[in-house]
């Protein structure tokens, strides 16, 4: 197995690289421009893989460069995990859209040209918009609310079009809200790391809106392991597969859980709802159970303890 992982120095991508390292691959190439990714996220995998590992600090939307890189390393498989995240789309909507589309176009074309054998493309639950009628199956209506969400829906359609028209070998994994160690806590950060860091700094946690909006929070290692199973399971080809916990959790519950773990009993600041925020998210994971024998391994409670512990240690080390 000779693998290239885009966005592999990022939050979820680096955990995918960790899982790949356990499979004794011939080569693992990470392509990351370090927009959000960090070299430190890859220390463990690089030590395990040694000379089989390389980090290429480049933009994966560069088609000639990716073609050369894949050819030189005889890459078989691409995990397309690079992304401009949702919060960026609230400030730079057009750029977010264009970058996410371009990064996927490159690997669809390279797969069509026979430069790689298999593409595992990362989608997002944001493509669904707000959930209608409880747990959301893969057949749920796509109703994206931000340019980020629209770009993820569009790239899914793009990959599917190449599957159907050019018969490329590809699967689409659609994760819900990931959390855990290494999640970005600075620029464009999500609610869990932001809240932990605010409390560590002696600041108030913030809830946008009434806090009753829900998400399906899945621990990052569950998603990373599922991504490897997507590659190994040929029955996922041509399909979109949800990965989540199957549990609906309100933002109020998330903040309460963090405050409880950290012993914070101060005020919580409430502000206006965030633009483009979806109201409800809960994954129907029955297809993942059927196709890749998926079952979440880390409970929300345990995952939150692990996450708070990791960020606390990191904060103390940097202080």
N, C-alpha and C positions, 0 to 999 in steps of 0.2 A: 504494500500500500504506500503510494507516494502522494502526499496530501498537501494542499494549499488551503490556508484558512485566512480569509479576509477579516479584518477587524479582530485579529487573534490576540492583540495586546489589550483589548477592551475587557469589559466586565464578563459578559457571558462567553465571549470568544476565547478568553484565556482559560476558562474552565473546560471548554470543548478541547482545547489543546492539551490540557492535563489528562483528559480521558483518552485522547488519541495516544498519548505517550505510554499508556498502559497496554496498548495493543501491539507494541513492537513494530511500528511502521518503518519502512526503509528511509523515508524522508518526510519531514514536516517543515513547510515553509509558511511563515506568518507574514502577511502583507498588511501593514498598518502605518498610516501617516502620523499617528500619535496625536490626532485631533482630540480624542478623549482617552485613547489607550495609553498604557504605561509599560515601560520595559520591565519594571519590577514585578508586574503580574506574570511574567514568563520565566522567572528565575527557576522555579521548581521544575517546570517542563524541560527547560534547556539543560539543566543538570542531569535529568534522566536520559534525555535523548543525545546529549553530547554533540558529536559531529553530524548527526542526522538532522539537526535543527538549525534553522536560519531565520533571522528577523530581517525583513526587507522594509525599510522606512520609505514607503512610496504610496502614492494614491492609486488605489485599485481601479479607479475609473479610467486609467491610462491604458487603452487597448493595446498599442504596440508593445508597451513594457510588459503587460500581463501575458501576451502571446509569447514573447521572448522568454520570460521567466518560466512559464509552463513547459515550453519546448526544451529549454536547457536542463530542467530538472525532471523531465519526463513525468509530469504530474498526471495522476489518474483521477483524483477526486478533488473537488473544490467545495469547501464549506463557506458559503457566502454570508458572513456575519457582519460585515461592515455596514454601518448605518449612521446617518445624521439623525439624532434623536428627536422625540416629540417636542421637548421644551425649546429646541432651536427653531422649530417651525413657527413658534409664536413670535419670534423676533425676525427670522429670515425665511419666510414661507417659500418663496420661489427658489432660493438656493437649496433649501432642504429637499424640495421636490426634484429639482434637476439632478442633484448629486445622487440621491437614492435610485433614481431611474437609470442614470448612466452606469452606476456600479453594477447593476444587474444586467444591463444590455451587454456589457463586455463579456460576461461569462456565458450568457445565452448564445452569443455569436461564436465564442470559442468552442462551446459544446457542439453547435451546429456544424462547425468546420472540422470536427473530429479531433480537436486539440486536447480534449479531456474526455474521460469516460462518463463520469457521474457528477452531477451538481446537486448539492443539498442546500436549498435556498431557505433563508430565515425570513418568515413573515412576521406579522404582529397582530395581536388581538384587537388593536385599535382600528383595524380595517373594518371590523363589524359595526363600529359606532356603539350606541347604547343597546344593551340586551333587551330583547323582546320575549317575554314569556319564560323566564327562568334560564336554566343552563343553555348555553349557546352551542349548537352543533356546527360542523363545518358548512352545512347548508344554510346557515343563518344569513339573512340579507346583509350585504355589505353597504354600510352607510357611514363612510368616514367623515369625521368632524373637523379635522385639521389637514393641512397640506402634508404633514408627516403621514397621517393615516391614509390619505389619498394616495401618496406615493407607494406605501406598502401594498395597498390593494392593487394598484396599477402594476407593480412589479410581480405580484402573484399571477395576475392575468398574463403578463408578458411571458413568464416561465411556462405557464400552461399552454400558451399559444405555440411556443417552440416545441413543447412535448407533443402536441397534437399535429402540428404541421410538419415538423422536421424530425420527430421521433427521438428527441434527445432523452437521455436517461437522467431523470430528475425527480426529486421529491421536495415537498414544501412543508416545513415544520412551522407551526403557528403558535409560538409561546404566548402565554398571558403575562401577568406582571411579575417579573423576576426580582428577587432580592437576595442579599447575601454578601459575603466577603468580596471585596474589590469593586463593589458598585461605586460609580462615580459620585463623589460627595461635594464637588466644587461646581464648575460650570455645567449648567443644564442638569443638575442633580434631581433625583426623584424624592418622593416624600419620606421614605424610610431613612436613608442616609442623612437627608437634610435635618430631620427631626432629631436624630441621634447627635449630630454635630452641634445643633443649636443648644441642646441640653448640656452637652459637655462644655460649651463656651459660657454657660450661665445665662443663656437667652431663653425666651419663651418658645415653646412649640407653636407652629402656625397651622391652622386648618382653613382651607379655602372653601367658602360656601358653608352649608349646614353640616358637612361631614358625614351625611348619610349616603353619599355616593359610594358604590361598592366596586371592589376589584377582586380578582382571583389571584392571590399571591402564591407563587410557586418558587421553591428554593432553587437556587441557581444550579446546584449539582444534579438535581432531578432533570432539569432541562438539558444539561450537557450530556448526561447519560442517554437521554432520549434521542439526542441528535446522532449519537453513534449507532444506536439501534435503528434509526431511520436509514442510515447508510447500509447497515448489515442486512436489512429486511427488504428484499426485492419486492415484496407485496405492497410497499409504500410508493412505488414508482407511479408517477402521474397523479398522486393524491396530495391533498392538503390535510395535515393532521394536527389537531389541537393538542397543546401540552399545557396543563395547568394542575391545580390541586383538586378542582371540582368543588371548591368551597367559596362561598361568597362572603366577603368581609368588608365592613364599612371602614371608611377612613377614621371615623371616631374610634372604632375598636382598635385600629392599628396604633393610633396615638396613645390610647389608654394602655395598650400592651407595652409599648416602649417606655412610657412613664413608669409603669409598674416595675419593669425590669431594672430601670435606672434609679428607682427610688425618688422620682420627681413628683412633688405634690403642689407645685406652683400653678400659676395661671396659664391658660391656653389662649393664645391670640386668635381671633377669628376675623377673616378678611373676605372680600368679595370672591365669588366663584372664579375659577380660572377659565379663560376663554377656551372654548372647544372641548371642555371636560365632558366625558361621557358619564351617564348616570348609573348604569348597572353593568357589571361584567361578571360572568361566571362560566367557566368552561365545561362543556360536555366532553368528557375524555373517553367516552365509550369506544370510539374508533381507535384511539391509541392503545387502549387495552386489548382490542381485537387484533390489531396489526403488529404491534411490537411488544405485547405483554407488558404494557406500561402501568406502573402503579407508583404514585408519589411515595418517596421513602422518608422524607423529612417533614415532620409536622410543623404547622405554623408557629406553635409555641416554642419548639426546639430550635427551629430556624431563626426565630427572632432573638433567642438567647445567644446563638452562635454569632449572629450579625452584630448585636450590640457589643459583645465581647471583642470581636475583631476590630470594630471601629474605635472602641475605647483604647485598646492596646496601641493602635496606630496613632491615635491622637496624643497619647502619652509619650510615645516615642518621638513624635515630631515637636512636642512642646519644649 
